[in-house]
């Protein structure tokens, strides 16, 4: 018996990580890269696409190999699969998106240790068929993506007044900006790492206020 | 000598693994509920960093860098294997952690039981691989500098997680708003601590 592509079970696999079991705000995975590279929206988007690519293919390969991997060395095998995919992504970024690659610097390599990828491989791909594993990977990658995009959007807009490089807000006399407000100053603190933590904290606050099931017991 | 001390101080305060670079956040947030477990994990991270970064340094300088293979034969002078860095570094880290796990299990079963699942999880801790990648990016000149960097970064990570655990123990009896309880307030505290550590920015050693 095989489920059709849009069956209820598969849709649940995609919808859950967007809210109820979001990898960043609920499962507490993949925090490192979410915070460090969200200074600009473009970087956040490229990183999300890189993680999506690595997650989908690593879930696929590990799921295909799941009956052949001995238990003692399974972490090393998973790491090798993920590392190979990340090397591919890194070379691709260096070739076609060099500016972004320079800003992402070591964090492209750190996709290897991105807890979401290892977490989903351990929790799902090792025990499930390739088809569902890929759907699960896509769901979690999308959950990760939307948080990255929101934080990147807020930080870039209030930190530099731009969205994806297009200037929107500016002080008086700033001819490039769409909206020149007299006396407006960019919030430089947004460009520093701690603000990303505070942005995610606010997202968690809003998410858990709306969905009271997720509040932690004391 | 002074250069090494400077690198250690930079690793603890100015380029703190947690507050400046956000490496190792997942286990940092998950294991910081009590000071005892936080300190244990921090010490384990220091140990793994100090063992793996020098090993990776030797690997980088004698196998991977451009021109590194000249000790094999002069005709390999133009071979640049640095793209294999990721896979080699993570293989070294995973093997060292597996070795440490086996040694600890044999010689100190009590410690092995206390650390539990977190010992193998250090292998995928971003701060360990991050340490190796920063070492590769910054091209330290001697193995002494690379080891000092590992030591300093490890102590910085330990300091950060123990400080957070201490604060979390204290706020157990505070009135944190329900949606912020647990993870949310931890993010806010870490953010505020990060802003505090920003006061070290710009110090040139």
Interface residues (C-beta under 8 A of the other chain):
Chain A: X25 X28 X29 X30 X31 X32 X35 X36 X75 X76 X79 X80 X83 X84 X86 X87 X90 X91 X105 X106 X109 X110 X112 X113 X114 X115 X118 X189 X192 X193 X194 X195 X196 X197 X198 X200 X201 X204 X205 X206 X207 X208 X209 X212 X215 X216 X218
Chain B: X19 X20 X21 X22 X23 X24 X25 X26 X29 X30 X83 X84 X85 X86 X87 X90 X91 X94 X95 X98 X120 X123 X124 X125 X126 X128 X129 X130 X133 X134 X137 X177 X178 X179 X180 X181 X182 X183 X184 X185 X187 X188 X190 X191 X192 X193 X194 X195 X198
